[in-house]
Amino acid sequence: MSGATPGTPPSRPTGGAAGVLEPVVDDHSICVIGPALLEAEARAVLPEGAFEYIAGGAGDGWTLRGNLDRLASYAILARRMTGTARPNPSTTMLGRLVPAPIYVAPMGAQDFAHLDAEVGSAAGAARAGIPFVLSSASNRSIEEVAAAGRDAPRMFGIYLNEDDKVNRALVHRAVRANYEALVLTVDSLGPGVSERYLQLGSPVSRVAGYGNFDPARGGVGQFRNLRHGFANDDVAKLKEWSDLPVFVKGIVRPDDAERVIAKGADGVIVSNHGGRTLDGLPAAIDLLEPIAATVRGRVPVWFDGGIRRGQDVIRALALGADAVGVGRPVLYALALGGATGVSDFLEWLKRDFTTQMAQSGVFDVGSIDRGLVRLVLQDGALER
């Protein structure tokens, strides 16, 4: 079993009033064996509506499935006789040494997974030394999450509001709370939910709410007053409001990457929002290499979309990513064990990445290059 050990495993919430979900409240160690078991056990613990909100994708789920299937289509051509050094998975992100090129991707409404929501996932990431990106659609506030994350690297993922006073307030709060970068999210112009979640009546958690917009916690404005369009000048505007570097998340075209860099972006994140918003986008991994080739190392290229195991990290790095974000498995671990569960999962992922580095014949992150992977073609042959 890959669930809770030791102690009493978390019980399945009973629900409550129609359309209202009871959040999980447990916090304890979990034994992570693999991502499939982790997801299966989270499904057993969570109410169906909560699980469907986290796991589901838009439309027919073609993009959601593609993220996983296409990533697995890249074979690793392990190098042999490369020496006996112990693998070193560490790298630098935002000028800081981190234990692996992995970060927690921004995800809102984490109360679907656990009562502690983003406070729990940030605390777990901090224990593992993994950078954390907070979504402005979070249930808990910028300041609460900063306190939980202590001095670990953290970034703020901002959805632009129609009111620039609200945007400026969010940026200034992130600066005061020692966030180290802004992540401008441009791949979601509204909530991304699955048809199954809608069929279940769009249930919400008892602790639902957007913490960054709560006046009692220093918030202003309304989260749902979202901007429904973006311009390249939005990057420059964010840079005017603070000295924080600005990453643009949701880039799927090389020409868009070129334009946001020209407007001052300090990094790009190749992402299709986990298949949650627009069904029909290509798998994220198929977009990575041409974007990285266009960027040519001028700014960091980060990636998210289907990362589950250490070999997935290797595949993405080989195709041009400098770091990878992990999403849904973090919420599964949060549901199973709270902050401790998140830490356990991220420690497992770091170990798995280190093990797969050794098995692949590479001993530092810089040695993971395009020669290490080949796409498996439809006829089973490898690309040349």
Backbone torsions as a table, in degrees:
resi	resn	phi	psi	omega
1	MET	NA	140.0	-179.8
2	SER	-104.9	15.2	-178.6
3	GLY	-90.2	-143.7	-168.9
4	ALA	-77.0	128.5	170.3
5	THR	-152.1	138.7	-7.5
6	PRO	-84.3	-173.3	174.8
7	GLY	97.5	-176.6	-177.8
8	THR	-80.0	126.2	178.9
9	PRO	-64.9	152.2	-179.5
10	PRO	-63.2	142.3	179.4
11	SER	-89.5	155.3	179.0
12	ARG	-73.0	126.9	178.9
13	PRO	-59.6	146.4	-174.1
14	THR	-87.1	-16.1	175.8
15	GLY	112.7	-87.8	-175.5
16	GLY	112.0	-149.1	-179.9
17	ALA	-62.4	156.1	-179.1
18	ALA	-56.5	131.2	178.0
19	GLY	80.2	5.9	-179.3
20	VAL	-123.2	129.4	-177.3
21	LEU	-102.6	141.4	174.5
22	GLU	-90.4	124.5	-178.1
23	PRO	-75.4	154.5	173.2
24	VAL	-72.3	147.6	-176.5
25	VAL	-127.2	-1.2	-174.1
26	ASP	-71.7	153.1	173.1
27	ASP	-144.3	108.6	-179.7
28	HIS	-164.4	171.9	-178.5
29	SER	-70.8	145.8	173.1
30	ILE	-124.4	153.4	177.1
31	CYS	-101.1	108.7	-177.5
32	VAL	-91.5	118.4	176.7
33	ILE	-99.4	-40.7	179.5
34	GLY	-171.7	164.3	-173.7
35	PRO	-67.7	-33.0	-179.7
36	ALA	-66.1	-43.4	177.9
37	LEU	-66.6	-38.3	178.2
38	LEU	-58.9	-46.7	179.6
39	GLU	-64.7	-42.0	-178.7
40	ALA	-63.0	-40.4	-179.7
41	GLU	-72.6	-33.3	174.7
42	ALA	-64.6	-40.4	177.4
43	ARG	-59.3	-38.8	-178.9
44	ALA	-70.0	-28.5	-176.7
45	VAL	-86.3	-39.2	-172.2
46	LEU	-84.5	149.0	167.8
47	PRO	-59.1	152.2	-174.8
48	GLU	-57.6	-41.7	-179.1
49	GLY	-62.5	-39.8	179.0
50	ALA	-66.6	-44.6	179.4
51	PHE	-63.2	-42.6	-178.6
52	GLU	-65.5	-35.5	177.4
53	TYR	-62.3	-42.4	-177.3
54	ILE	-74.2	-46.5	-168.5
55	ALA	-87.6	-22.0	-170.1
56	GLY	-76.1	166.7	176.9
57	GLY	-132.0	172.8	-177.7
58	ALA	-74.4	154.9	171.5
59	GLY	57.3	-132.6	-179.7
60	ASP	-84.2	-1.7	179.3
61	GLY	79.4	16.5	-178.5
62	TRP	-63.0	-45.3	179.9
63	THR	-69.0	-40.9	178.1
64	LEU	-57.5	-48.9	179.6
65	ARG	-67.0	-37.7	-178.9
66	GLY	-62.0	-35.9	178.3
67	ASN	-55.6	-41.4	-179.4
68	LEU	-79.2	-47.2	-173.4
69	ASP	-66.9	-43.3	-177.4
70	ARG	-71.5	-34.9	176.1
71	LEU	-61.1	-41.2	179.7
72	ALA	-72.0	-9.6	-179.1
73	SER	-81.4	-4.1	178.0
74	TYR	-96.6	114.3	178.9
75	ALA	-82.0	147.1	178.6
76	ILE	-100.0	119.8	177.0
77	LEU	-92.1	88.9	-174.2
78	ALA	-61.4	137.4	175.9
79	ARG	-89.1	141.6	-178.3
80	ARG	-118.9	160.8	178.6
81	MET	56.5	44.8	-176.3
82	THR	-104.1	7.6	178.5
83	GLY	117.1	-176.8	-173.2
84	THR	-124.3	16.5	-178.1
85	ALA	-67.1	150.2	174.5
86	ARG	-76.6	131.7	-178.0
87	PRO	-59.3	139.3	176.8
88	ASN	-115.7	103.6	-175.8
89	PRO	-84.0	-0.8	-174.3
90	SER	-73.1	158.1	177.8
91	THR	-155.7	-175.9	179.1
92	THR	-114.8	130.9	173.6
93	MET	-131.0	128.7	-179.2
94	LEU	54.2	35.2	177.3
95	GLY	79.5	4.8	-178.8
96	ARG	-115.9	141.0	175.8
97	LEU	-74.4	127.6	179.0
98	VAL	-124.4	156.5	-172.4
99	PRO	-72.7	-15.2	179.4
100	ALA	-163.3	157.5	179.8
101	PRO	-79.7	55.9	-174.0
102	ILE	-132.4	139.4	173.0
103	TYR	-138.7	160.9	175.4
104	VAL	-85.0	119.8	-177.6
105	ALA	-69.8	153.7	-179.9
106	PRO	-68.7	130.2	178.6
107	MET	-141.9	126.1	179.5
108	GLY	-88.2	172.9	173.0
109	ALA	51.2	48.6	-178.7
110	GLN	-75.2	-2.5	172.5
111	ASP	-62.9	-19.4	175.1
112	PHE	-62.0	-28.0	-177.7
113	ALA	-93.8	-34.5	-170.4
114	HIS	-164.2	148.2	180.0
115	LEU	-57.8	-35.3	-178.5
116	ASP	-75.0	-15.3	177.4
117	ALA	48.3	-133.9	-173.1
118	GLU	-66.7	-24.0	175.4
119	VAL	-62.3	-39.9	178.5
120	GLY	-68.7	-45.8	-178.1
121	SER	-69.0	-36.6	178.2
122	ALA	-66.7	-40.6	178.4
123	ALA	-64.3	-41.3	178.7
124	GLY	-65.4	-41.4	177.8
125	ALA	-63.0	-40.4	-179.4
126	ALA	-62.9	-40.6	179.1
127	ARG	-61.6	-34.0	179.7
128	ALA	-86.8	-5.3	-179.4
129	GLY	75.6	17.6	-175.3
130	ILE	-95.9	130.8	177.2
131	PRO	-58.6	148.9	-173.8
132	PHE	-128.4	133.3	175.1
133	VAL	-109.2	120.2	178.8
134	LEU	-91.5	128.8	174.7
135	SER	-79.8	142.7	175.4
136	SER	-70.1	-8.9	174.0
137	ALA	-88.4	22.0	-176.8
138	SER	-74.7	155.7	173.7
139	ASN	-77.7	-32.2	-179.1
140	ARG	-103.1	157.7	-169.7
141	SER	-83.3	163.6	175.8
142	ILE	-49.7	-46.0	-175.2
143	GLU	-71.9	-40.9	178.6
144	GLU	-62.1	-42.5	-179.1
145	VAL	-69.3	-37.5	176.6
146	ALA	-60.5	-42.9	179.4
147	ALA	-63.7	-39.7	-179.9
148	ALA	-68.5	-33.5	-177.7
149	GLY	-84.0	-4.2	179.0
150	ARG	49.8	-129.1	-175.1
151	ASP	-99.0	15.1	178.7
152	ALA	-72.0	154.9	179.3
153	PRO	-61.5	135.7	178.4
154	ARG	-147.0	150.5	-180.0
155	MET	-132.3	158.4	-178.7
156	PHE	-113.6	119.1	178.8
157	GLY	-90.8	111.0	-172.5
158	ILE	-103.3	128.9	165.0
159	TYR	-92.1	123.6	-177.8
160	LEU	-70.5	136.4	177.5
161	ASN	-92.9	155.9	175.3
162	GLU	-63.2	-25.3	-178.4
163	ASP	-98.9	113.1	-178.6
164	ASP	-66.7	-20.7	174.4
165	LYS	-63.3	-38.0	177.0
166	VAL	-67.2	-44.2	179.9
167	ASN	-61.2	-45.4	179.3
168	ARG	-62.4	-40.8	179.8
169	ALA	-61.9	-42.3	178.4
170	LEU	-63.0	-44.9	-180.0
171	VAL	-61.9	-46.0	-178.1
172	HIS	-65.5	-35.3	175.9
173	ARG	-66.5	-39.2	177.8
174	ALA	-63.6	-38.8	177.7
175	VAL	-63.4	-47.7	-178.4
176	ARG	-63.5	-30.5	-179.1
177	ALA	-89.8	10.7	173.5
178	ASN	66.1	35.4	167.2
179	TYR	-73.7	148.9	-168.4
180	GLU	-105.0	-5.4	177.4
181	ALA	-164.8	159.5	171.6
182	LEU	-106.3	138.8	177.2
183	VAL	-116.9	101.8	-179.7
184	LEU	-78.0	114.1	-176.1
185	THR	-90.8	116.2	-176.7
186	VAL	-118.3	6.4	-176.1
187	ASP	-105.2	18.6	175.7
188	SER	-146.9	116.1	178.7
189	LEU	-108.3	23.4	179.8
190	GLY	166.5	173.3	-176.0
191	PRO	-64.1	138.3	176.6
192	GLY	-103.9	112.0	-178.5
193	VAL	-137.8	157.1	-178.7
194	SER	-86.9	160.6	177.6
195	GLU	-65.8	-33.0	177.4
196	ARG	-64.7	-39.8	177.1
197	TYR	-62.4	-41.9	177.4
198	LEU	-64.3	-39.2	179.0
199	GLN	-62.0	-31.7	179.6
200	LEU	-79.2	0.5	176.9
201	GLY	94.6	15.1	179.5
202	SER	51.1	55.7	-178.7
203	PRO	-65.3	154.9	178.6
204	VAL	-125.0	162.8	176.6
205	SER	-81.4	156.3	176.3
206	ARG	-63.9	-22.9	-178.8
207	VAL	-103.9	19.3	-178.5
208	ALA	-61.0	152.2	179.4
209	GLY	147.8	158.3	-177.4
210	TYR	-102.3	100.1	-171.4
211	GLY	-60.8	-28.7	-177.7
212	ASN	-75.8	-7.6	-178.7
213	PHE	-115.1	11.2	179.9
214	ASP	-82.6	117.5	-179.6
215	PRO	-57.9	-29.6	179.3
216	ALA	-68.2	-17.0	179.6
217	ARG	-115.8	24.7	175.8
218	GLY	87.1	9.9	-176.7
219	GLY	-88.3	157.6	174.1
220	VAL	-135.8	158.6	175.1
221	GLY	78.5	-171.9	-179.0
222	GLN	-125.2	129.3	-180.0
223	PHE	-59.7	-38.8	-174.3
224	ARG	-72.4	-3.1	174.2
225	ASN	-84.6	52.8	-173.0
226	LEU	-76.3	148.0	171.1
227	ARG	-68.2	135.0	-179.7
228	HIS	-109.5	31.3	175.5
229	GLY	-176.7	153.5	-177.5
230	PHE	-132.4	157.1	175.9
231	ALA	-133.9	157.2	-179.4
232	ASN	-58.7	-28.5	-179.6
233	ASP	-67.6	-15.2	177.6
234	ASP	-62.4	-32.6	177.1
235	VAL	-63.4	-48.4	179.9
236	ALA	-61.4	-37.5	-179.9
237	LYS	-63.0	-45.6	178.1
238	LEU	-61.5	-37.5	-179.6
239	LYS	-70.8	-25.9	175.4
240	GLU	-69.6	-31.6	-173.5
241	TRP	-82.9	-16.2	177.9
242	SER	-159.4	171.5	176.0
243	ASP	-92.9	5.5	-178.2
244	LEU	-70.6	141.6	172.8
245	PRO	-64.0	149.9	-177.7
246	VAL	-118.2	120.1	172.3
247	PHE	-101.9	143.3	177.8
248	VAL	-108.1	118.1	-176.2
249	LYS	-101.9	131.1	177.9
250	GLY	114.3	15.7	179.3
251	ILE	-75.5	128.2	179.8
252	VAL	-128.5	1.5	-178.9
253	ARG	-132.1	139.1	177.0
254	PRO	-59.5	-37.7	-177.9
255	ASP	-67.8	-33.1	175.0
256	ASP	-67.4	-38.9	176.6
257	ALA	-60.3	-43.4	-179.9
258	GLU	-61.4	-42.7	-176.0
259	ARG	-70.5	-39.2	-179.1
260	VAL	-72.0	-31.5	175.3
261	ILE	-66.7	-40.9	178.1
262	ALA	-61.3	-28.0	178.7
263	LYS	-89.8	4.3	172.2
264	GLY	109.8	5.7	178.6
265	ALA	-59.4	137.6	-179.4
266	ASP	-94.1	-1.9	178.0
267	GLY	-178.1	157.9	176.1
268	VAL	-125.9	147.8	177.2
269	ILE	-120.2	115.6	177.7
270	VAL	-78.0	117.2	-174.2
271	SER	-161.4	143.3	170.4
272	ASN	-111.9	28.5	177.5
273	HIS	60.0	35.1	177.1
274	GLY	63.5	21.3	-178.6
275	GLY	72.0	17.8	-174.9
276	ARG	-89.1	-17.5	-169.8
277	THR	-115.1	-58.3	-178.4
278	LEU	-115.1	107.8	175.2
279	ASP	-80.5	130.4	-175.7
280	GLY	122.1	-12.9	173.3
281	LEU	-68.7	147.5	174.9
282	PRO	-63.0	161.1	173.6
283	ALA	-57.4	141.5	-175.6
284	ALA	-59.2	-37.1	-176.5
285	ILE	-65.5	-28.9	179.2
286	ASP	-74.9	-14.4	179.2
287	LEU	-93.5	-18.5	-169.8
288	LEU	-66.4	-51.3	-171.8
289	GLU	-61.8	-47.3	179.1
290	PRO	-64.7	-32.6	177.5
291	ILE	-70.1	-43.8	178.1
292	ALA	-61.5	-36.8	178.7
293	ALA	-65.8	-35.9	177.5
294	THR	-70.9	-39.7	-178.7
295	VAL	-67.2	-37.6	176.2
296	ARG	55.2	37.7	173.8
297	GLY	75.9	6.5	-178.3
298	ARG	-67.7	-35.2	175.5
299	VAL	-138.5	161.8	176.3
300	PRO	-63.9	146.0	172.8
301	VAL	-115.5	116.0	175.3
302	TRP	-104.3	165.7	-171.6
303	PHE	-146.8	141.2	165.0
304	ASP	-143.6	153.1	180.0
305	GLY	141.3	82.4	174.8
306	GLY	97.2	7.3	-179.9
307	ILE	-68.4	122.0	179.6
308	ARG	-130.5	-33.0	-173.8
309	ARG	-133.1	172.4	179.1
310	GLY	-60.9	-37.5	179.5
311	GLN	-67.9	-25.7	175.0
312	ASP	-67.0	-37.9	176.4
313	VAL	-62.0	-44.4	178.7
314	ILE	-60.3	-45.4	-179.4
315	ARG	-58.8	-45.4	-178.1
316	ALA	-68.0	-41.1	178.4
317	LEU	-64.3	-39.7	-179.3
318	ALA	-64.3	-28.7	-178.7
319	LEU	-93.2	7.8	170.4
320	GLY	120.4	-3.4	179.4
321	ALA	-76.7	146.2	172.6
322	ASP	-93.3	-23.8	177.6
323	ALA	-159.0	159.0	-178.1
324	VAL	-127.5	144.7	176.0
325	GLY	-101.0	142.6	176.3
326	VAL	-116.2	137.6	-173.1
327	GLY	-118.0	-92.5	-170.3
328	ARG	-51.7	-41.5	179.9
329	PRO	-58.2	-29.8	176.4
330	VAL	-63.4	-41.5	179.9
331	LEU	-71.2	-32.7	174.2
332	TYR	-63.3	-43.1	178.7
333	ALA	-66.5	-37.6	177.0
334	LEU	-61.7	-42.4	179.3
335	ALA	-63.9	-35.6	-176.0
336	LEU	-82.3	-32.0	-173.3
337	GLY	-147.1	14.0	179.6
338	GLY	63.8	-149.9	-178.6
339	ALA	-58.6	-39.4	179.8
340	THR	-65.2	-38.6	176.9
341	GLY	-62.6	-41.4	177.9
342	VAL	-62.1	-45.8	178.8
343	SER	-60.4	-43.4	179.8
344	ASP	-61.3	-42.9	179.6
345	PHE	-64.9	-45.4	-178.2
346	LEU	-66.6	-34.6	174.3
347	GLU	-64.6	-40.2	176.6
348	TRP	-62.0	-44.4	-178.2
349	LEU	-64.2	-39.7	176.1
350	LYS	-61.8	-44.3	179.7
351	ARG	-63.9	-42.3	-178.9
352	ASP	-64.6	-40.8	177.1
353	PHE	-61.7	-44.1	-179.9
354	THR	-63.4	-42.9	178.3
355	THR	-62.3	-44.3	-179.0
356	GLN	-69.7	-28.8	171.8
357	MET	-59.7	-48.8	-179.9
358	ALA	-62.2	-43.7	-179.6
359	GLN	-65.6	-26.2	-179.7
360	SER	-89.2	-5.8	177.9
361	GLY	80.1	26.9	175.5
362	VAL	-122.6	144.1	-171.3
363	PHE	-123.9	3.1	169.1
364	ASP	-153.5	161.6	-175.2
365	VAL	-60.9	-36.5	-178.9
366	GLY	-64.9	-17.1	-179.9
367	SER	-86.8	-4.0	179.5
368	ILE	-86.5	106.9	-175.3
369	ASP	-131.7	-179.8	-174.2
370	ARG	-61.6	-26.9	179.9
371	GLY	-68.6	-8.8	-176.6
372	LEU	-86.3	-16.7	-176.2
373	VAL	-128.8	151.2	174.7
374	ARG	-138.0	138.0	177.3
375	LEU	-73.8	133.3	174.4
376	VAL	-84.2	118.4	-177.0
377	LEU	-78.2	170.7	-175.9
378	GLN	-59.7	-30.7	179.9
379	ASP	-85.9	5.4	179.0
380	GLY	90.4	-9.1	178.9
381	ALA	-78.6	160.6	176.2
382	LEU	-89.8	144.6	173.6
383	GLU	-59.0	152.2	179.5
384	ARG	-86.4	NA	NA
